[in-house]
Amino acid sequence: MSTYDFPDDLLQAQRAWYTTYRQLAQEENPSQTTVLRRTLQRLSVRIATHPYWATIPGRAPAARTALKQQTWEPDPAEARR
């Protein structure tokens, strides 16, 4: 498996996506779910259009999977908040 040197802002965006997704899965307030879904959409666009993907042509699908695997676990800094 290849290793990738993801930029910090891309890692943070993917972690924020997972955090928001987990919040959405537990949310019961309809007005809050709307906010969380919009946040997911914005983060999805930020991740998908990040300039990093242009630096690895032909390997982007594998890199996207690696990014998801690397950021699946919650960020320890966020757990302390």
C-alpha positions in Angstrom: 0.0 0.0 0.0 1.3 3.4 -0.9 1.7 6.1 1.7 0.5 9.6 1.0 1.6 12.9 2.5 -1.8 14.6 3.0 -1.8 18.3 3.7 -3.1 19.2 7.2 -6.1 21.1 5.9 -7.2 18.1 4.0 -6.8 15.8 7.0 -8.7 18.3 9.1 -11.6 18.6 6.6 -12.0 14.8 6.4 -11.9 14.5 10.2 -14.5 17.3 10.5 -16.6 15.4 7.9 -16.6 12.3 10.1 -17.3 14.2 13.2 -20.3 16.0 11.6 -21.5 12.7 10.2 -21.4 11.1 13.6 -23.3 14.1 15.1 -25.9 13.8 12.3 -26.4 10.1 13.1 -27.3 11.0 16.7 -29.3 14.2 16.2 -33.0 14.2 16.7 -33.7 17.9 16.2 -34.8 18.5 12.6 -33.5 22.1 12.4 -30.1 20.9 13.6 -30.0 18.0 11.1 -30.4 20.6 8.3 -27.4 22.5 9.6 -25.3 19.3 9.9 -26.3 18.2 6.4 -25.2 21.6 4.9 -22.0 21.3 6.8 -21.4 17.9 5.3 -22.1 19.3 1.8 -19.6 22.1 2.3 -16.9 19.7 3.7 -17.5 17.3 0.8 -16.9 20.0 -1.7 -13.8 21.2 0.1 -12.4 17.6 0.2 -13.3 16.7 -3.4 -11.9 19.9 -4.9 -8.8 20.1 -2.8 -5.7 20.9 -4.9 -3.9 18.0 -3.5 -5.8 15.6 -5.8 -4.2 17.2 -8.8 -0.7 16.2 -7.6 -1.4 12.5 -7.8 -3.0 11.9 -11.2 -4.1 8.3 -11.7 -3.8 7.4 -8.0 -6.5 9.6 -6.6 -9.0 6.8 -5.9 -6.5 4.9 -3.8 -5.4 8.1 -2.1 -9.0 9.0 -1.2 -9.4 5.6 0.4 -6.2 6.1 2.3 -7.4 9.5 3.5 -10.6 8.0 4.8 -8.8 5.2 6.5 -6.3 7.5 8.1 -9.0 9.9 9.5 -11.7 7.4 10.5 -10.8 7.5 14.2 -11.8 10.7 16.0 -9.0 13.2 16.4 -7.6 12.9 19.9 -7.6 16.8 20.2 -11.4 16.8 19.5 -12.1 14.1 22.0 -10.6 16.4 24.7 -13.0 19.3 23.9 
